[in-house]
């Protein structure tokens, strides 16, 4: 994500500018769930980078886009959970691998 650009005669580290790839995997994944994400509480906190132990082999979405069918299924499960009468109900299957290991 970082690059070096010459500004005012000196090389400076900068975040490389990039356009959203509308045909890319990340946008296609977002496009599949964006209507529900507008009102649902759908997120996973990845936490800090893990160098060993649980989730140390997990790849970031920047490297590997999510599988769209899994993302839609997780979003549907979250919607069902939030529409239930028990607002405190939680499903560990919707947690990240790291969060599940910490439970």
C-alpha positions, -999 to 999 in steps of 0.1 A, spaced: 0 0 0 30 23 5 51 38 -23 77 65 -27 70 96 -47 92 126 -55 77 158 -40 95 191 -39 127 174 -51 127 148 -23 115 113 -21 87 109 3 68 77 15 32 80 5 1 58 4 -3 48 -32 -34 62 -48 -58 35 -62 -92 35 -77 -119 10 -67 -119 -20 -91 -156 -25 -98 -148 -59 -114 -126 -69 -85 -133 -96 -58 -135 -71 -29 -162 -49 -46 -182 -79 -57 -182 -92 -22 -193 -59 -8 -219 -55 -35 -235 -88 -25 -242 -77 11 -242 -39 11 -280 -35 14 -280 -55 46 -248 -40 59 -265 -6 58 -286 -16 89 -270 -47 104 -241 -48 128 -219 -70 106 -182 -68 114 -154 -89 128 -126 -73 146 -94 -89 133 -74 -78 162 -36 -74 160 -16 -95 135 -9 -129 150 25 -144 144 19 -177 161 -11 -196 176 -47 -192 166 -53 -172 134 -16 -169 126 -23 -184 92 -53 -162 84 -50 -140 53 -62 -104 53 -90 -94 28 -64 -72 12 -45 -103 1 -74 -128 -4 -110 -115 -10 -137 -132 10 -158 -161 -6 -190 -143 -15 -213 -172 -6 -198 -175 29 -201 -137 34 -237 -138 23 -244 -167 46 -227 -150 76 -247 -118 69 -280 -138 67 -271 -155 100 -264 -121 116 -297 -108 103 -316 -137 118 -299 -132 151 -306 -95 152 -342 -101 143 -347 -125 171 -364 -113 203 -332 -120 224 -309 -91 215 -282 -106 238 -280 -139 220 -247 -145 203 -234 -171 178 -197 -180 182 -198 -193 146 -200 -156 135 -168 -147 154 -134 -146 138 -110 -176 144 -90 -155 169 -121 -145 189 -134 -181 190 -100 -193 203 -101 -166 231 -135 -177 242 
